[in-house]
Amino acid sequence: MVGRGGCPRQHIRASASLGARRERGATAQAISPSRGGQTTEVHALTDVLVRPGVLLLTPGNASDVTAAPAVMAEAPGRIRPLSADKGYDADWLRADLRKSGITPVIPGKRGRKRRIRHNKRRYRERWRIEATFNRLKDFRRIATRYDKLARNYASAAALTAIVAFWC
């Protein structure tokens, strides 16, 4: 079949389909598919006053424990106890934290063969990180990532943290 201008139909659209183009660079922009759609995870390290010191973006389908070394490398000062949720439960991470002089307060996952004991009184202090995320998500731009580029979203999150916690 011949289209407009006398060209065969197969030559009208010489580029790749839109579906193939759409996914290029998605991992570089910290966006990935998850159960709820395209998502991004924000990892944070806060101080005792609920102020975020480190904010790190990863794709939504990346596990928490793989981002932990990058977050710890950005830590601004000395950390004594580190409270984290079950997503950060890994023997190698616990060993690295202890080697650095940090006490891990991380409960073990339910399916673990060997139970992990943690300080429940200290683990109650984890509300601080949840309060940080709740305060950041009061800002609509952070709660519903409008930015395509990861650097723009990370800078918006950093500005939000400065406005919300440091001013």
N, C-alpha and C positions, 0 to 999 in steps of 0.2 A: 504494500500500500504506500502511496506517495502522499506526503503531507504538503503543507503550504510551501511555496517556493520551489517545488519540484524535488525536494529532498526526501529520501526514504525515511520512514517514520523512526527507524532505529537511530538516525543521526540527529534527530531533534534534541534529544537529551543525551549529551555525550558524557556527562559527569556521573559520579556515583549517586546512588539513591540517598535521599535525605536521612533515612534511618542509619546508614553506615556513618554518615558525617556527624550525626548528633552525638555519638558516644566518644568521639576523639577528644582526648584531654580531660576526660571526666575525673580520672584518678588524680591528675595533676592539680585539679581544682578542689580536691577533698570532697567530692560528691560521689556517692555510689548507691546502687540499689539496695534497698532493705525491704522489710515486710510492708512498711507503710509508704514506700516510694523512694525517690531520691533523697538521701539524707547526708548529714554531716554530724560528726561528733565533736564536741568541745571538751577537752580535758583541762582541768584547772587544778592548781595547787594554791591553797589559801593559807593565811596566817590565822592566829588566834582571834583577831578582830574581824574576821570574815572578809578580809580584803584579798582579792586574787593577786597572786604574785606571778603566776605563769598561766598563760592561756595557749593551748595548742589545738590545732584542727587536724582531724583525720577523717577519712571516708567513713560513712556510717556503718559499713559492714566490717570494718577492722575491729579486732578485739581490743579490749582495754589494756590487757597486759602487754601487748606489743608496743603500745605507746608510752608505757611507764618509763623506760630508760631515757627517752627523749625529754619527758617532763622533768625527770629528776636531774638531767644534765643542765636544765635551765633554772634550777632552784637558786634563788638569790642568796640564801644564807644557810645557817646550820639548822637542820631538822632533827628533832629528837624522836618523838613518836610520829608515825605516819599512819593515819587512818584512811582506809580505802574500803570499797565494797567488794563483794565476792568476785566481781569481774577481774580483779587484780590478784586472784589467788593462783600463785605458781611457786613451786619450790625454788626455782632459780632466782626469782625476784626477791623472795624472802632472804635467800643467802646473800644476794648482792646488797640488800638493805642492811643486813647485820654486819657485813664486811665494812660498810661505810659508817657504822656506828649509829644506825637508825633502827629504832624498835618498830617492827611492823605490827600494826593493829588491824589485821585483815582476817575476817572469818573464812573458814574453809567452805568450799562448795559442798552441796549436799551429797553428791555422788562420790566423794573422796573415800579411798580405802582406809587411809589413816587419818583420824580426826585431828583437826588443828585447834589448839586452845588459844584463845585470845582474851585480852582484858576487856570484858564487857562494859566496865565502867568507863574506860577510855573510848571504847567504840561508840558510846552515846554522844561523844563530841563530834561525830560525823555529820550532825545536823548543820554544822557550819558550811560545809561544801554544798549541801542541798539548799541552804539559804542563799548562798552566792548565786547558784544557778537560777533560783526563783527570782532573785532581784535582777539578774541580767535579762531574764525573759519577760520582765515587765516592759521592756522596750521591744516594740513590735518588730523592728528591723532585725533584731537578734533572734526572736522567737520564730519568725518565718523567713528564713534566709532569702532575701531578695537579690543579693549580689551573686553574679555568676563566678567571678574570680575569687579564689581563696584569699588572696592578699587583701582584697577590699573587705571581705567579710571579717577577716581577722583584725583588720584595723578598726572596723566598726565595733567589734566586740571589745577591743582594747579601749577605744574612746568611751564606750558605754561603761566599762569598768572604772575608768578614771572619773567620769561624771557621777556614777552611782556610789562609789566607795571612797574616793580620795578627795572629793571637793566638799 
